[in-house]
Structure formats: structure tokens, C-alpha cells
Amino acid sequence: MCLGSFSALAQSSGTIRGTVRDQKTQEPIIGASVGVVGTTIGASTDLDGTFSLSKVPVGTHTLRISSVSYEAKNVPGLQVEAGKVVVVNTALADASASLGEVVVTAQRRTNTEVAVISEVRNAQLVAVGVSSEQIVKSQDRDAAQIARRVPGVSIQDNRFVLVRGLVQRYNAVMLNDVLTPSSEVDTRAFAFDMIPSSVIDRMMIFKSGSAELPGDFAGGVIKVYTKRAPEENFTSLGIQAGYRNGTTFQDVQKYKGGKYDWLGFDSGKRTIPDNWPSRINRDLPLTLQAAYGRQLPNNWAIRSGQAAPDLRLSFSLGRRFEIGEKQVGTLTSLNYGNYHVATTPNLTFYELGANRDATNAEYEDQAYNNEVRLGVVQNFWLRLNNRSTLEFKNLFNQLGAAETVIREGVDKVAGNDVRSYSERYESRSIYSGQLIGNHELANNKTTVNWVGGFAYTHRTEPDWRRVRYLRPTNVMDGDGVPVPFGAATGSQPVLTDASRYFSKLNERVESVALNVVHQITQDSTNKEGGIKLKAGLYAERKDRDFSARWFGYTNVGNTGATGSGARLQPIDQIFSLGNLTGQNGGFALQEGTDPNDVYTASNTLAAGYASLTLPLGKFTGVAGFRGEYNDQIVNNQLRGGGTVKGGQRLFSPLPSLNVSYNLSDQMLVRAAYAATINRPEFRELSTFRFYDFNLNADVQGNASLKTAKIQNVDLRWEMYPSMGEQITLGGFYKHFNSPIETFMNSSVGGANVLGYSTVNTQSATSYGVEAEVRKSLAGVSGSRWLQRLSLVGNASYIFSRVELGDYVMIPDASGQVKSTYVGDTQTRRRPLQGQSPYLINLGAYYNDDERGTQVSVLYNIVGPRIFAVGNNDNPTLYEVPRNVVDLVLTKRLAKHWELRAAWQDIFNQPVQLVQDTDRNGKYSSNDSSYRSLRRGSSTTLGLNFIW
């Protein structure tokens, strides 16, 4: 009977839910009274300004909203239907101001353009942001593409974010206010392409420091927030196909992968057999070493196939409901993408003598890459009462990349024609979870936020197969035909010649954070203000283990033309079971793993902070102090034997000061100072040496690296002409003590092989100006077309200078670090490595709500920057600017149907590295190309169904 009564009540009532904001600042109003006129149904808004009224009788009702210091408001004509939700998002005016219009929508609170601009304005820091609303307009695929729309931000390798032209190592990345683990082996970086755009609520980038932000940054603190529970129930399904010029429906060369590659996972068939010992001793009989080799599959064959169109699938489900008196929300998102890119990179090494056009080696690659991305987001939200909420956010992302490269060219130094093969598969998994609590104490002055986080990154490269075939250039046989190619196998295993490489990385991060904000006094002129005290604690433990093993094929006896001829066989036959005999005329598989191919690392961070916000009329000052104790340990082995530890134990005092002055209600000026640091990454402190096939380069770690210290100063003018509009102009200055840079290392590598290491240079400075404009043309003209148009633009101009010093700590090929005099081999003063001198982003958005049409045109360019610092023997490498233009169209076809189309990278300009062969110390059009490729412009067409 009770069940029947409950069912009857549900059929005769509905729910009114929404948000109440300050009409002027668009900030949520906490504790506002919301009631249904003529009933006893009512509630107060929570920390986010939200409310929910359940069991409202079916019919037409008026909502009464009131709060201290605001004019009360009636929202009439709300039609409540049985079992349905009415969403009311509205704003209250100051008691002295007039009332605004009622807005009834279903949009979320934090992901709109207005909400993000409001968050930027009210932050006491130099900050910029991108909303989910802007993401939809641009149709960006992932967080990396989103970030390039932000002022002073550029993207490297389509995945790493650079702020103010500084390389990714100078950024701190936080996901839902918790630091993320690095997703890369070789650099301190987070791969933003692992977070699909469909799950992002907003992205905020803080360019000035403060006590509550982590201290390890100089470019910016990048905060990515995934979406919370929805305000009303929804379900969406999307499918999108893409055509890439030069790839789709073209013949490509690829190897046979695993049965789960289409999901982004390795099937396990590429792994080292379980019965293998931890190391295969080279003193074992060659026949036994060959027997081990026969246990690996002969999967070297490369076949021709047709590249399929790109495919994207997405599914999202949002639900909000009540359990007793408590509000509950869930958000589920599934994303799948399968992408194909075929390129023909050129790779050139120069003599670097009097004739700068003379080359030592020239190669052309046929490269094909198939990337698969699988993403899952599961978020839960619970409002315990009007003062407390809990959130549990989970993000899992899986990326699998299969790459085939066939390289042909000539090595003039050795006098050989070259044909090389690389067959690689990389799998990356990342999980990040946060349990978040937000509480307002009963004194109405104190809020408490706590976060517990866990993150895990797993990366493998199972069975990366590489082989190099050689033949003497212009040498003919007796019939006048060029002699055949033969595999470069010798008596000892060589990683770059004929090898199989396996690596595995695991990283775990546990973190806890506590943040308390106490409002000491109120300020009637600034509802955000008054004297405010912030304090908090942060603790984090990070552990990483990395291991690599590799095996090389070696000759047993004569395998050449005058012997068995096994070396002359094609790639699909040469390493067959019949040739892996360990006997004369055959091959053995010998382990070449070095002691420095393994390292373990840990980092313990404990931090505490406090800051005081003090408003004085139109001035608002925030003084803060943060202290960070960090203990970093990397356990290494040297290539020739022996152990060495990298890392240091260090306490860093980090003061900060942020001051703003309100010139008017629409205009303010900010000034900021902060001391920050930049710690080396685990990989940089390891002695591990990695071979990059695509660049034909060796990368060597440096156990002597130390923490860099940075002083940061910012000044910015901001104007907010109207809601959703913004104009800013700012300048900044940074001084680095012992900055960390990528350095060309002549002691690593060999003929036609570049070597890179990471080193501390003496000091550096970086300063620049940046501007941003977001302007709606509504009201500028009577033209309806112009009224629907809005413009977004931002630009940065940056100057940097490095003081190298006379000596630099440089590792040799074994990992041993030595103090090396570089005063006569290096440029003493030059730009900071990885720093772009300018960045420009422009966008035009056309929005016709009546017809459901959105069109956007986007432009981006990043100035030339140093890829690797060179020397007299090997001049500096530069990344060349590219003009990138995207066109995006969104069209509502029916109530629940939406069409999306995009044409991205329309100009398809080359991705290019050039070498400073004219030795003028800067990028110029006369510099010679080191590596160049075109990825191809991409056209996509998609259909979304939302109900």
C-alpha cells in the first residue's frame, strides 16, 4: 500500500531545479531562499548556488527567490509536469540595481563561456580559460587541441602543452585539482591527447603563482576539470567519419598486429615468453640462444593495405535523481577513436663544412601510423545537504599506436645504400581518480575542501622490431645489376641494426589535499571580498619502475652472398625458424640489454601554504607563502657497471604576492610576483639511453641534474565590456637559475646519428607581452549577420636569452657525468631552448540560434623555436612555424539531431625541423631541412543524437 501511495505521488508531482547567481559577477549565491509560492516547499542554495525542489504538485507555479543584500525575485509561469524536471537558471540583482530577465535553460554552470570568463575575472591571479561551450564550437578532439586556443599557449607533437613558449617541463598539470603523473618515458610531460574533449567541463591555465598552486612550474598551472553530474537527464550518441588527404583510401605499408589492436590493447602475443630467464647469457651455446629466438614469432612481414577512414564514436549518459532527501547525479561517457596517418618524412644529415648544402646521408621514409583511443569517464555526485557535497571522479584512457616505417636512402660516409624497417607498437593506459568533498561550516564563513587522489600510468613498447639492410652504392654484379641488399648483422648484437626491443613503465601516484577558506570580514563593495584567509596541505607519493630489454640478431659463420645467403633474404624470410639455427650460415638471437636499461624512482612531496586576501577600497592584495619539501631519488646503473643515484632532497620557500586594482566596474589591473621551481623528471635523472628511430638519434639521461629556481613577475590590464566579452593586455618577466635544456651531445651517437642529453645551463631570462580579445559584434551594426558574429584573438611576443656558462655537466654514452668546457664549442648567448618568440590564435564564430547553425574559422601559428641546442660540429635544430587554419560547421537538423562537419589543417604546411647550417645563431629561410613531413589536411563529418 505504501508503494502504491509513493507511485501515485510520483505521478502527480515533478521537480524544479536550478542555479541562482549574482547578476553582475555571475558568481553563485550561497544560502539563497527558494520556495514555491502557495506551498510549504522550499530550500536553500548550496555551495554552487544550486537548489532542487522535489514533490512539487503538477500545475503552473511561481518561484520566489530571496537573499540578503539582493532584491527578491519571482519567477512565474513554471509548468510542472508529472515525473519531469523544470530547470531554472536565474540571477539576483543587488538591492540597488534593477532586476534582470529570467533565463530558463539546461546548460551546466561551469562550462559556459560566460562562466569561464567570470572565473578568470574573479581569480586574483593571471589566468585564462576555455569552456566546454567553446570546445563544441571548435570541434577539437582532445585536450591538446583545446589548449591551443588559449592565449600564450602552443602545442608540441600534437600532445604536449607549452605555455608562454616554454617547453612542457615548465608546466604543472592537474586533473580535478590533483597533480597528474607523466605519461611519457623520455620527458616530464603529460600527453593531453589522452583526454577526449567530450568529457571536459573547462580548462583553466594559471600563469602567475600563488600559495595554493603547486610550486613546480614557470609556464603555467593547467587545470583540467571533467564534467560533473548534469542538471537534467540526458543521453547522447555520436558517430563521426574522417577523410585525411594523402592517407584515406591510399595504399599503405603495415605489419600484422594483434587481435585487440582495434581496442588500443596489446593481445599479449608481442611479449617476451614467460619461460625466458631474466637475462640470456651470451656465454650460452649459440644453438641455445637461437632456440630462444625461435620462440618469438616471425612477424616481420610487411603487407600493402588500404587505409580506412577515421572513425569516432561517443556515448554519454547523465542522470540526476533523489535518494530520500539527498540529491544524486551520475555522468557516464564512452569514447572510441580509430585514426590513420600516412606520411613521407625526409631525413637529411649534412657535412657541415664549407659547402653547407653537401650531405652525409639522405633518407626518405614511408610511415604509417594507426592510433586507437578508448576513453571512459564515470563521475558520481552526491549532495548530502545544503552545506556539503561529495564527488567521485574517474577517468580511464587507453591509447594504442601501431607504426610502420620503411626508410630508403644513402649513407655517403659509409658508401652504402640503406633500406631500414621499423615495426613498433606502443600502448599507454592512464587512470586518474579523485574523491572530493566540499563543505560549508555552520558559521557561514568557512569552507573546507578535501581531495584524495590515485593515478596510475602504464606504458609498454612490446617487440619493437628494427632491421637495417645495406648494399655498396653504385656497385654492380657481373650482369650489371646492383648487388643485393643484405641485413646489417654482425658478430655482436646492435640495437640500431637488427633487433627486438621491449620496454615497460609503471607509475603510481597517491595524493591527499586539504584546503580551508575562512572569511574573516565581509566587504559590502565586493561580495567576493572582505578579508579572507586560505590555508592548506598537500602530500604526494610517486613511484616509478622502468625496464627495457633488447635482443640483436647475430651472424654465425658466413651468411652473406658467398655463404648461406641468409642475410640477403627479404624481411619476411630472413629471421624464419629455418635461419635461426645458431649454426654456420644461420643466426642467433643474443641479448644486448645494458645495466642502464633499468631504473627505479620515487618522489615524496609535502607542502603547506597560507595566504591572506586584503581588500582596501579598489585595491585587493593577496600575500601568500608556500613551503615544499621534496625528496627525489632515482636509482641508476652505469652502462659499464657501477651504480649512481640521481635526485636531491630540498626544501623550497615560495613566497607570492598578487595585487589587483579596480579601475571601474568593467576594468582592472593586476600585478603579481611568485617564486617557483622546476625539478628534473625521473627519466632525465636516469642513465637510460634510448634510440629514436624516426630522428635517428640517441637520447641520454643525466644523473647530475638539479632543481632550477625561477622568479616570476606579471602585469596585466583587463576589461570586460559586457557579459562574455574580454580584452586583456599583459607583460611578464622570468629569471631562471640553472634552467634545464635539451642539449646536443657529441659524446653520444655516432656517424649520421644525433645525440641528445639534458643539462643545467647557468641562467636565463624570458620576458614578453600578450593580448587577448573576445568581442561580440551584437549591437555594432543593424545587420543580423554581424549581430550573430563574435571574434576571439590572442597573441604573444616573447624574448629570451640564455647565459650558458663555461662548463656544463654532460653525460657520456655510459651515463657517467663529467664537467665539460663548452666555451669554445657553444654559442654563449642564445634563446632558451623550446621557447617560441611569438604565438597567434584567431577565431571567428557565427551563431544563429534560430536556425541552429554555428560556423567557426580558426587560425594558429607558433614562432620558430629551438628543438635541440647545437654546437660547432652540429648546429642547432629549429622547429619551423606552420600556419594552421580550421573550419567547423554545426547544424541542428531536428529537435534531437545535430550535424557536425570540420576541415582541419587546411593549408597542410610541412612539419619541419631545420638545422642552422648558415650558423647565424637564429632560424632563417636559408637553413637546411633536417626532417620534413606533411600530415595531410583532415575532413570530418559527424552526426549527434541527443535525447
ABEGO torsion letter per residue (X at the ends): XAAAAAAAAAAABBBBBEBBBBAAAGBBBBGBBBBBBGBABBBBBBAAGBBBBBGBBBEBBBBBBBBBGBBBBBBBGBBBBBGBBBBBBBBBBBAABBBBBBBBBABBAAABAAAAAAAAAABABBBBBBBAAAAAAAGBABAAAAAAABBGBBBBGGABBBBGGBBAAABBBBBGGBBBBBABAABBBBBAAABBAAABABBBBBABBBAABBABBAABBBBBBBBBBBABBBBBBBBBBBBBBGABGBBBBBBBBBAAAAAGBBAGAABBBAABBABBBAABBAAAAAAAAAABBBAABBBBBBBBBBBBBBBBBBBBBBBEABBBBBBBBBBBBBBBBBBBBBBBBBAGBABAABBABBBBBBBBBBBBBBBBBBBBBBBABAABBBBBBBBBBBBBBBBBBBBBEBBAAAGBBBBBBBBBBBBBBBBBBBBBBBBBBAAGABBBBBBBBBBBBBBBBBGBBBBBBBBBBGBBBAAGBBBBBBBBBBABBBAAABBBBBBBBBBBBBBBBBBBBBBABBBAABAABEBBBBBBBBBBBBBBBBBBBBBBBBBBEBABAABAGAAABBAAAAABAAABAGBBGBBBBBBABBAAABBBBBBBBBBBBBBBBBBBEABBBBBBBBBBBBBBBBBBBBAAEEBBBBEBBBBBBBBBBBBBBBABAABBBBBBBBBBBBBBBAAAABABBBBBAAAGBBBBBBAABBBBBBBBBBBBBBBBABBGBBBBBBBBBBBBBGBBBBBBBAABEBBGBBBBBBBBBABBBBBBBBBBBBBBABGABABAAAAABBBBBBBBBBBBBBBAEABBBBBBAAGBBBBBBAAAABBABBBBBGBBABBBBBBBBBBBAAAGBBBBBBBBBBBBBBABBBBAABBBBBBBBBBBBBBBBBBBABAABBBBBBBBGAAGBBBBBBBBAAGAGBBBAABBBABBBBAEBBBBBBBBBBX
